[in-house]
Amino acid sequence: MIITSGKLKFKKIECTPNKKLRPTSSLVRQAIFNILENRYNWSDWCSETHLLDLYSGTGIITLEALSRNVNTATCIEEDSCIFQNLKKNFFKLDLLDKVNLINKSFFEADLKKNIYSLVYLDPPFHRNLANKSILYILNKKILKKNSILISETEKNYKFDAKLLKNINLSKNYGNKDITFFLFD
């Protein structure tokens, strides 16, 4: 996999073959960051952003964000084998000082309140964790005011009725949807 833009553009990362992984394609990554820039003025606030990347997998979303000047990030990946590959990618690019890597369930991680202004959520599709994860985030009050949460789900995923008012944009890319939520 290759980082698509920013100061790390064209840097390669490792993606160890694993049936549990569904790395976000370069096309979808570029679309996400184009939307962040053009709809949400990313360049005005990214340098002050602490990203929370849940179910991080290879870490490619965080690497793309760091490449585009996000300040710091927290990556949470429960699977130990996938986590080792994730850690290796940040080490290889000398970015361990910019990221907090957590190898445990998101629901067991000790997260600080009111710190995250951008969240990327890409849970395993077969476990139906998107609703549960977003509601948990809101319950724990870890978001800053005016935060953006981006959720990658299977196509036509049904979000909890409590969350529908926060959906700002939803785009379909083949068999997956990318949904942008705004939280005041």
C-alpha positions as CSV (number, residue, x, y, z in Angstrom):
1,M,0.0,0.0,0.0
2,I,1.2,3.5,-0.8
3,I,0.4,6.8,1.0
4,T,-1.4,9.0,-1.6
5,S,-0.6,12.6,-0.6
6,G,1.2,15.0,1.6
7,K,4.8,14.9,3.0
8,L,4.8,11.0,3.0
9,K,3.4,10.7,-0.5
10,F,4.5,7.5,-2.3
11,K,5.9,6.0,0.9
12,K,5.0,2.3,1.1
13,I,3.6,0.5,4.1
14,E,3.3,-3.2,4.8
15,C,0.0,-5.0,4.7
16,T,0.5,-8.5,6.0
17,P,-2.0,-10.9,4.4
18,N,-4.8,-11.4,6.8
19,K,-8.5,-12.4,6.2
20,K,-9.6,-10.0,8.9
21,L,-8.1,-7.0,7.1
22,R,-10.0,-4.8,4.6
23,P,-7.6,-1.9,4.0
24,T,-9.3,1.2,2.7
25,S,-8.4,1.6,-1.0
26,S,-6.4,4.6,-2.3
27,L,-9.4,5.8,-4.2
28,V,-11.6,5.9,-1.1
29,R,-8.8,7.4,1.0
30,Q,-8.3,10.2,-1.5
31,A,-12.1,10.8,-1.6
32,I,-12.3,11.0,2.2
33,F,-9.5,13.6,2.5
34,N,-10.9,15.6,-0.5
35,I,-14.2,15.8,1.3
36,L,-12.5,16.8,4.5
37,E,-10.7,19.6,2.6
38,N,-13.5,20.8,0.4
39,R,-16.5,20.5,2.7
40,Y,-15.0,20.9,6.1
41,N,-11.9,23.1,5.4
42,W,-9.4,20.5,6.7
43,S,-6.3,22.7,6.2
44,D,-7.7,25.3,8.6
45,W,-7.8,22.9,11.5
46,C,-5.9,19.7,10.9
47,S,-2.6,20.9,12.5
48,E,-4.5,21.1,15.8
49,T,-6.3,17.8,15.4
50,H,-5.9,14.7,17.5
51,L,-7.3,11.8,15.4
52,L,-8.8,8.7,16.9
53,D,-8.5,5.8,14.4
54,L,-10.6,2.8,15.6
55,Y,-10.1,-0.7,14.3
56,S,-6.9,0.7,12.7
57,G,-5.8,-2.3,10.7
58,T,-2.7,-1.3,8.7
59,G,-2.8,2.3,10.0
60,I,-3.2,3.7,6.5
61,I,-5.9,6.3,7.4
62,T,-3.7,7.7,10.3
63,L,-0.6,7.7,8.0
64,E,-2.6,9.6,5.4
65,A,-3.8,12.1,8.0
66,L,-0.3,12.5,9.5
67,S,1.1,13.0,6.0
68,R,-1.5,15.8,5.6
69,N,-0.4,17.6,8.8
70,V,-2.7,16.2,11.4
71,N,-1.0,16.9,14.8
72,T,-1.2,13.5,16.6
73,A,-3.3,10.3,16.6
74,T,-4.4,7.4,18.7
75,C,-4.8,4.1,16.9
76,I,-6.6,1.2,18.4
77,E,-6.3,-2.3,17.0
78,E,-7.5,-5.3,19.0
79,D,-5.9,-8.1,16.9
80,S,-2.3,-8.7,18.1
81,C,-1.0,-9.9,14.8
82,I,-2.5,-7.0,12.9
83,F,-1.2,-4.7,15.6
84,Q,2.4,-5.8,15.2
85,N,2.2,-4.9,11.5
86,L,0.6,-1.5,12.4
87,K,3.4,-0.8,14.8
88,K,6.0,-1.7,12.3
89,N,4.5,0.7,9.7
90,F,4.8,3.7,12.2
91,F,8.3,2.6,13.2
92,K,9.4,2.3,9.6
93,L,8.2,5.9,8.9
94,D,9.7,7.3,12.1
95,L,6.3,8.4,13.4
96,L,6.0,6.7,16.8
97,D,6.3,10.1,18.5
98,K,3.2,11.3,16.7
99,V,0.9,8.3,17.6
100,N,-0.4,6.5,20.6
101,L,-0.8,2.8,19.6
102,I,-3.2,0.7,21.7
103,N,-3.4,-3.1,21.3
104,K,-6.8,-3.8,23.0
105,S,-10.5,-3.7,22.4
106,F,-11.7,-0.1,21.8
107,F,-14.3,-0.7,24.6
108,E,-11.4,-1.4,27.1
109,A,-9.1,1.4,26.1
110,D,-8.6,4.3,28.5
111,L,-9.5,7.4,26.4
112,K,-9.3,11.0,27.5
113,K,-12.4,13.2,27.5
114,N,-12.9,16.1,25.1
115,I,-9.7,15.5,23.1
116,Y,-10.7,14.1,19.7
117,S,-11.9,16.4,16.9
118,L,-11.7,13.7,14.2
119,V,-12.6,10.0,14.5
120,Y,-12.2,7.4,11.8
121,L,-14.2,4.2,12.5
122,D,-13.8,1.1,10.3
123,P,-15.0,-1.9,12.3
124,P,-15.2,-5.4,11.0
125,F,-18.4,-5.5,8.9
126,H,-19.5,-9.0,10.2
127,R,-19.5,-7.8,13.8
128,N,-22.0,-4.9,13.4
129,L,-20.0,-2.6,15.6
130,A,-20.5,0.8,14.0
131,N,-23.6,1.8,16.0
132,K,-22.3,0.4,19.3
133,S,-18.9,2.2,18.8
134,I,-20.4,5.6,18.0
135,L,-22.9,5.4,20.9
136,Y,-20.0,4.4,23.2
137,I,-17.9,7.4,22.0
138,L,-20.8,9.7,22.7
139,N,-21.4,8.2,26.1
140,K,-17.7,8.5,27.1
141,K,-17.7,12.2,26.0
142,I,-14.3,11.9,24.3
143,L,-15.1,14.2,21.5
144,K,-14.3,17.9,21.3
145,K,-17.0,20.4,20.3
146,N,-17.7,20.4,16.6
147,S,-16.1,17.0,15.9
148,I,-16.3,14.9,12.8
149,L,-16.7,11.2,12.9
150,I,-16.2,9.2,9.7
151,S,-17.6,5.7,9.6
152,E,-16.7,3.1,7.0
153,T,-19.5,0.4,6.8
154,E,-20.9,-2.1,4.5
155,K,-23.3,-0.7,1.9
156,N,-26.7,0.4,3.2
157,Y,-25.7,0.0,6.9
158,K,-28.6,1.0,9.1
159,F,-27.4,3.5,11.7
160,D,-29.2,3.9,15.1
161,A,-32.1,6.3,15.0
162,K,-30.3,8.4,17.7
163,L,-27.5,9.1,15.2
164,L,-29.4,10.0,12.1
165,K,-29.6,13.7,13.0
166,N,-25.8,13.9,13.0
167,I,-25.3,12.5,9.5
168,N,-23.9,15.3,7.4
169,L,-22.9,13.3,4.3
170,S,-22.9,9.7,3.1
171,K,-21.1,8.4,0.0
172,N,-21.1,5.0,-1.6
173,Y,-18.0,3.3,-2.9
174,G,-18.8,-0.1,-4.3
175,N,-19.7,-2.4,-1.4
176,K,-19.1,0.2,1.3
177,D,-20.5,3.5,2.5
178,I,-18.5,6.3,4.0
179,T,-20.6,8.4,6.4
180,F,-19.6,11.7,7.9
181,F,-21.2,12.7,11.2
182,L,-21.0,16.1,12.9
183,F,-21.2,16.4,16.7
184,D,-21.7,19.7,18.4
